[in-house]
Amino acid sequence: MKKMIFSAVALVAFSFAGMANEVKEKKVETKTENKKVEKIKVKTNCAIAYLEDFERLENLGLTFEAAGAIAFHNYQKCTGTN
């Protein structure tokens, strides 16, 4: 039963990923010894982050519902819909 619900939640998460381009880019500047600045683009795929959060929280011992709620909250923050 848990696997079916997880599959349904994952399906919803990936359907959101297909409908919107929610890959966020964050520019990070690093300074080296030569005072040369390197710009690195960090991409975040919110759907993958949701699934990783969910699995990590459930492995920590949270219930399915609690892990899903926290992971979905983080997903909304990532996409900017919260």
C-alpha positions as CSV (number, residue, x, y, z in Angstrom):
1,M,0.0,0.0,0.0
2,K,2.8,2.4,0.9
3,K,4.5,1.7,-2.4
4,M,1.3,2.5,-4.3
5,I,0.9,5.8,-2.5
6,F,4.5,6.6,-3.0
7,S,4.2,5.9,-6.7
8,A,1.1,8.1,-6.9
9,V,3.0,10.9,-5.1
10,A,6.0,10.5,-7.4
11,L,3.7,10.5,-10.5
12,V,2.2,13.8,-9.3
13,A,5.7,15.3,-8.6
14,F,7.0,14.3,-12.1
15,S,3.8,15.6,-13.8
16,F,4.4,18.9,-12.2
17,A,8.0,18.7,-13.4
18,G,6.8,18.1,-17.0
19,M,4.3,21.0,-17.0
20,A,6.6,23.6,-15.7
21,N,10.3,24.3,-16.2
22,E,11.2,24.5,-12.6
23,V,14.9,24.0,-12.9
24,K,16.4,26.9,-11.0
25,E,19.8,28.2,-11.6
26,K,21.8,29.8,-8.9
27,K,25.1,31.6,-9.6
28,V,27.8,31.0,-7.1
29,E,31.0,33.0,-7.2
30,T,34.2,31.6,-5.9
31,K,37.5,33.4,-5.4
32,T,40.8,31.7,-6.0
33,E,44.3,32.6,-4.8
34,N,44.9,34.6,-7.9
35,K,41.8,36.7,-7.1
36,K,40.2,35.4,-10.2
37,V,36.4,35.0,-9.9
38,E,34.8,31.9,-11.2
39,K,31.1,31.8,-11.8
40,I,29.5,28.4,-11.4
41,K,25.9,27.7,-12.2
42,V,24.1,25.3,-9.8
43,K,20.9,23.8,-11.2
44,T,18.2,22.4,-8.9
45,N,15.6,20.0,-10.2
46,C,12.8,20.4,-7.8
47,A,11.1,17.1,-8.6
48,I,14.3,15.2,-7.9
49,A,14.8,17.2,-4.7
50,Y,11.3,16.3,-3.6
51,L,11.9,12.6,-4.0
52,E,15.3,12.7,-2.3
53,D,13.8,14.7,0.6
54,F,10.9,12.2,0.9
55,E,13.1,9.1,0.9
56,R,15.6,10.7,3.4
57,L,12.9,11.7,5.8
58,E,11.1,8.4,5.7
59,N,14.5,6.6,6.3
60,L,14.9,8.8,9.4
61,G,11.8,7.3,10.8
62,L,9.1,9.9,9.9
63,T,5.7,8.5,8.9
64,F,4.7,8.4,5.3
65,E,2.3,11.4,5.7
66,A,4.8,13.5,7.6
67,A,7.7,12.8,5.2
68,G,5.4,13.6,2.2
69,A,4.1,16.9,3.8
70,I,7.6,18.2,4.6
71,A,9.0,17.1,1.2
72,F,6.1,18.8,-0.6
73,H,6.6,22.0,1.4
74,N,10.3,22.0,0.3
75,Y,9.2,21.3,-3.3
76,Q,6.9,24.3,-3.2
77,K,9.7,26.5,-1.8
78,C,11.9,25.3,-4.6
79,T,9.4,26.1,-7.3
80,G,8.4,29.4,-5.7
81,T,4.7,28.4,-5.4
82,N,4.7,28.7,-1.6
